[in-house]
Amino acid sequence: MKIGLLGWDYSGIDPDSVNLVDFGRERGHEMSLFTLEEIDYQPGGDTGFALSLRGEPAESFDAVISRGKLYGDDFRDRIERLTLLSNVPGLRIFDPAEAWLAGDSKFRTTQLLAAHGLPVPPTRSVRSFEELEAACAEWGTVILKATFGFAGDGVERIVDPVADKAVVERLLASHPTLLCQPFYPTEGGEYRITVAGDATPINILKLPAPGNWQCRTTMGATFERLDAPEELVDIAVRATRAMGLTLAGLDILPAPDGYVILEVNPVPGFLNILGREQHRQVLAGVFDWVERACAEGADGAA
């Protein structure tokens, strides 16, 4: 098959764009790497114009695996490009704009997961300091976060609304509507389950640095391999399917009555965190899924 890889950019921040290209070639596919900026519109086609991907006609591809960067000041242009690419007749996108937009919104993620019977924290919007005070009166310590963003940007724990008023006002100045949820203790760690197609090759427990509550390796958190319980793996796979994603990294916390899903990341990084064997299992999981979906589509089954 001829498969395009829509990469984040060419800076090297996402080495797995290149890793997926190389792995696809190992599997015998014709692979091309491009970015959202390299999607161009040319006269022709049945829709008034035709798309080209780094100079190659979009219609010449059988599939595109997307790890594109939607964030940035030009996000409207980026979303438009991904949306147009997702609607090229006969081209399979893994994953289309609809799935990416859902994953980009923490409110939509929560809504979708809950609609599929998956465990999510109670959630409310906060648009004023008074609404934040009401949330704290009901739940105690809360997490306040921007509904759009990644890498933990715009995420704060609010223990005392009065003492943390400056933090709240700073967030509200940048984000008119914030997502608010109860704080779940993290001292026991946070699960990260990576789903690649039907496979779950990377299961780890992230442990916060002493004195910190965030389980992020960029903030000093450590991690260890996890022999994930079947229930936890099942939740992660079901959540990935509910979001319409091929590859996802899920942050899940233990809760008094089971688990709660905190995030479903459609561009999970650190795919080599457990070494070469698990890394290749992730890449294989993606291509197994893409190859099967395309074969079923060719047979009229999907």
C-alpha positions in Angstrom: 0.0 0.0 0.0 1.0 3.6 -0.4 0.7 5.2 3.0 1.4 8.8 4.0 2.6 9.8 7.5 1.3 13.2 8.6 4.0 14.2 11.0 4.1 16.8 13.8 7.0 18.8 12.2 10.6 18.2 11.1 12.2 19.4 14.3 12.7 15.9 15.7 10.3 16.6 18.7 8.3 13.6 17.5 10.8 10.9 16.4 8.0 8.3 16.0 6.8 10.0 12.8 10.1 8.9 11.3 10.0 5.5 13.1 6.5 4.8 11.7 7.8 5.6 8.2 10.8 3.3 8.6 8.6 0.5 10.0 6.1 0.8 7.2 8.9 0.4 4.7 10.0 -2.7 6.5 6.4 -4.0 6.1 6.7 -3.4 2.3 4.6 -0.3 2.1 5.5 2.8 0.0 5.8 5.5 2.7 5.9 9.3 2.5 6.3 11.8 5.3 4.6 15.3 5.2 3.2 17.9 7.5 0.0 19.9 7.6 1.9 22.9 6.1 2.7 20.7 3.1 -0.9 20.1 2.2 -1.6 22.2 -0.9 -4.8 22.9 -2.9 -4.7 22.7 -6.7 -7.3 23.2 -9.4 -9.0 20.0 -10.5 -11.0 17.1 -9.1 -14.7 16.7 -8.6 -14.7 19.0 -5.5 -13.4 22.2 -7.2 -9.8 21.6 -6.1 -7.5 18.7 -5.4 -5.2 18.2 -2.4 -1.5 17.4 -2.8 0.7 16.0 0.0 4.2 17.3 -0.3 3.7 17.4 -4.0 1.9 14.0 -4.4 -1.8 13.8 -5.2 -3.8 12.9 -2.1 -5.8 10.4 -4.2 -2.7 8.4 -4.9 -2.5 7.3 -1.3 -4.3 4.3 0.2 -4.1 5.6 3.7 -2.6 8.4 5.9 -1.5 7.9 9.5 -1.9 11.2 11.3 0.4 12.6 14.0 0.0 16.2 12.9 0.3 19.2 15.1 -3.1 21.0 15.5 -1.9 23.4 18.2 -0.7 26.9 17.5 -1.8 30.4 16.6 -2.7 29.1 13.2 -4.9 26.3 14.5 -7.9 27.2 12.3 -5.8 26.7 9.2 -4.4 23.4 10.6 -7.9 22.1 11.4 -9.1 23.1 8.0 -6.3 21.2 6.3 -6.9 18.1 8.4 -10.6 18.3 7.7 -10.1 18.6 4.0 -7.7 15.7 4.0 -10.2 13.6 6.0 -12.7 14.1 3.2 -10.7 13.0 0.2 -12.8 10.3 -1.5 -11.3 6.8 -1.1 -8.5 7.9 1.3 -8.5 6.2 4.7 -7.3 8.5 7.5 -6.0 7.1 10.8 -7.4 9.2 12.4 -9.7 11.7 10.8 -10.4 15.3 11.9 -13.5 14.4 13.8 -11.5 12.1 16.1 -8.7 14.6 16.6 -11.1 17.5 17.4 -12.8 15.3 20.0 -9.4 14.4 21.5 -8.4 18.1 21.5 -11.3 19.1 23.7 -11.3 17.8 27.3 -15.0 18.5 27.6 -15.8 16.5 24.4 -13.5 13.7 25.6 -15.4 13.5 28.9 -18.7 13.6 27.1 -17.8 10.8 24.6 -16.3 8.5 27.2 -19.3 9.0 29.6 -21.7 8.2 26.7 -19.9 4.9 26.2 -20.2 4.0 29.9 -16.6 4.7 30.7 -15.5 6.1 34.1 -14.8 9.8 34.1 -14.6 12.4 36.9 -17.5 14.6 37.7 -17.0 17.7 35.5 -18.2 21.3 35.5 -17.2 24.5 33.7 -15.7 27.5 35.5 -16.0 31.0 34.0 -15.6 33.1 37.1 -14.0 33.0 40.5 -17.4 32.6 42.1 -18.0 29.4 40.1 -14.6 28.1 41.2 -15.6 28.8 44.9 -18.8 26.8 44.4 -16.8 23.9 43.0 -14.5 23.9 45.9 -17.4 24.1 48.4 -18.8 20.9 46.8 -15.6 18.9 46.1 -12.9 20.4 48.3 -9.6 20.4 46.4 -10.1 20.6 42.6 -8.2 20.4 39.4 -8.7 23.4 37.1 -7.5 23.1 33.5 -7.7 24.7 30.1 -10.1 22.6 27.9 -7.5 22.7 25.1 -3.8 22.1 25.3 -1.2 19.4 25.9 1.8 18.5 28.0 0.1 19.6 31.2 -0.1 23.3 30.2 -2.7 25.3 32.0 -3.4 22.6 34.7 -3.5 23.7 38.3 -4.6 22.2 41.7 -6.7 24.5 43.7 -6.7 23.8 47.5 -7.8 27.1 48.9 -9.7 29.4 46.5 -8.8 32.6 48.3 -5.1 31.7 48.6 -5.0 30.6 45.0 -7.1 33.4 43.6 -4.2 34.8 41.5 -3.7 31.5 39.9 -7.4 31.2 39.1 -7.5 34.7 37.6 -4.4 34.0 35.5 -6.0 31.0 34.0 -9.4 32.7 33.4 -7.5 35.6 31.7 -6.1 33.1 29.1 -9.1 30.7 28.9 -12.6 32.2 29.3 -14.0 28.7 30.1 -12.1 26.2 32.3 -12.8 22.6 33.0 -13.0 21.8 36.7 -13.0 18.3 38.3 -12.4 16.9 41.9 -8.8 16.2 42.7 -8.0 12.5 43.1 -4.9 11.7 45.2 -1.9 10.8 43.1 0.7 9.7 45.7 0.1 6.1 44.7 0.8 6.9 41.1 -1.0 7.3 37.8 -1.4 4.6 35.2 -0.4 5.2 31.6 -1.7 2.7 29.1 -0.7 3.0 25.5 -3.1 1.4 23.0 -1.9 0.7 19.5 -4.7 -0.8 17.4 -5.8 -3.8 19.4 -2.4 -4.1 21.3 -1.4 -2.5 24.6 2.4 -2.8 24.5 3.3 0.0 27.0 1.8 -0.2 30.5 3.5 1.8 33.2 2.9 3.3 36.6 4.0 7.0 36.9 5.0 8.1 40.3 5.2 11.9 41.2 8.4 13.4 42.4 8.5 14.0 46.2 6.5 17.1 47.1 4.8 17.2 43.7 1.3 15.9 42.8 1.7 15.8 39.0 2.7 12.5 37.5 4.7 13.9 34.6 8.2 12.8 33.7 9.0 16.3 32.6 8.3 17.4 36.2 10.6 14.7 37.8 8.1 11.8 38.0 9.5 8.3 37.8 7.9 5.3 36.2 7.9 1.5 36.5 6.6 -1.3 34.3 3.1 -2.3 35.2 1.5 -5.7 34.9 -1.9 -4.1 34.2 -5.0 -5.8 35.4 -7.4 -7.0 32.7 -10.1 -4.5 33.8 -7.7 -1.6 33.4 -6.6 -2.7 29.9 -10.2 -3.3 28.9 -11.1 0.3 29.9 -8.2 1.7 28.0 -9.0 -0.2 24.8 -12.7 0.7 25.0 -11.9 4.4 25.6 -9.6 4.4 22.6 -12.4 2.9 20.4 -14.9 5.4 21.8 -12.7 8.3 20.8 -12.2 6.8 17.3 -8.4 6.6 17.7 -5.9 4.1 16.4 -3.0 5.1 18.7 -3.6 6.7 22.1 -2.0 7.2 25.5 -4.4 7.1 28.4 -3.8 8.5 31.9 -6.0 6.7 34.4 -6.2 7.0 38.1 -7.4 4.5 40.7 -10.6 5.7 42.4 -12.6 4.5 45.4 -14.9 2.6 43.1 -12.5 1.5 40.4 -10.8 3.9 37.9 -11.2 7.3 36.4 -9.9 8.3 32.9 -8.1 11.6 33.1 -6.9 12.0 29.5 -6.8 10.3 26.1 -3.8 11.6 24.2 -4.1 11.2 20.4 -0.3 11.8 19.9 1.3 9.8 22.7 5.1 10.3 22.9 7.9 8.3 24.5 6.9 5.2 22.6 10.3 3.7 23.2 10.2 4.3 27.0 10.3 0.5 27.7 12.9 -0.3 25.1 13.1 -1.6 21.6 10.8 -4.7 21.9 7.8 -2.7 23.2 8.5 0.1 20.8 8.3 -2.2 17.8 5.1 -3.7 19.3 3.5 -0.2 19.2 4.5 0.4 15.6 3.3 -3.1 14.6 0.0 -2.5 16.4 -0.6 0.6 14.4 0.2 -1.1 11.1 -1.8 -4.2 11.9 -4.8 -2.0 12.5 -4.3 0.1 9.4 -3.7 -2.9 7.1 -6.7 -4.8 8.4 -9.0 -1.7 8.1 -7.9 -1.0 4.6 -8.3 -4.7 3.6 -11.8 -4.8 5.1 -12.7 -1.6 3.3 -11.5 -2.9 0.0 -13.8 -5.9 0.5 -16.7 -3.7 1.3 -16.8 -4.7 5.0 -15.9 -1.3 6.4 
